[in-house]
Amino acid sequence: MAEALRVEDLHVRFGTPAGPVKALNGVNFVLEEGEIYCLVGESGAGKSTLALAIMGLLPVSATVPSGRVIFDGVDLLRIGQEQLRKIRGNQVSMIFQDAQSALNPVQLVGPQLEEVILAHTNVGSRVANGMAQDMLREMGLPDPKRIMGQYPFSLSGGMCQRIMLAIALVLRPRVLIADEPTSGLDVTLQAEILERLKALCREQGSSILLITHDMGIVASMAQKVGVIYAGTVVETSKVIPLFKEPQHPYTWSLLKTLPRLDDVDRRLEPLRGVPPDMIDLPEECPFLPRCHKALSRCRVEHRPRLEEVASEHMVACYNPMLPGT
């Protein structure tokens, strides 16, 4: 398969009075065309920072010391703002985590949706209005004309999420970044939105980077999974091998916290310890204080790099889990 998006050795720092926060520390992954790639990890692991870095939406306090984000042969971190604006919202779109906060509260829904169309196409306002209504109808919203004349604060969270989905999908992007797109929604609406994302891949060949902390969503949506910890991807694999035989102790620990229908008597094991201080991040493996398989090598060498342990299965660990453990 051809590559849709490649992230190489991406580092991001946030300036604070206490010192720089090392939010991303050498992130690497490849998103292929027509693929759903799920990025999973705890809160604070760097998932949303990665999404904002790809889109060029990092705050002014952030710096990118090194790394590349390659889309269509172009490094999105090195191009000018004008060229980036032509790509962002058109060929690469994003669904934000909190739809009601992401939408402009003092602007009607219609102009917010039409703005994307008018910015990236040569159609007039009448055609843009029709396209916007069609897209809202496609998202399952009744009476699109009425909704376009309302403010986001007068709509439910589920309706705002569908509007965000419509804004992201109206121009049929090649790459969609979905940051916790079902956060705070009821299970019925979650299932509907996830099914629409699957349809986007199936019908248009779009690629989706789906950011989540819900392993159930990962199991139902992903072709490939990347597990991120302390700003680094520590394991990446196809979804079934990752669930059957996780290699990194962190992935193994995450899966141990989940109930299973095929083993209802299994004791759930909480993930012990806390994530590291991202200001004072150690040079060795950041998972070391929480790891039950640490070796002397883990304590004296720099953090391990991703290495292939099986076909399309890579792990950053000096002592990975053995099959069956």
Secondary structure, 3 states (H helix, E strand, C coil): CCEEEEEEEEEEEECCCCCCEEEEEEEEEEEECCCEEEEECCCCCCHHHHHHHHHCCCCCCEEEEEEEEEECCEECCCCCHHHHHHHECCCEEEECCCHHHHCCCCCCHHHHHHHHHHHHCCCCHHHHHHHHHHHHHHCCCCCHHHHHCCCHHHCCHHHHHHHHHHHHHCCCCCEEEEECCCCCCCHHHHHHHHHHHHHHHHHHCCEEEEEECCHHHHHHHCCEEEEEECCEEEEEEEHHHHHHCCCCHHHHHHHHCCCCCCCCCCCCCCCCCCCCCCCCCCCCCCCHHHCCCCCHHHHHCCCCCCEEEECCEEECCCCCCCCCC
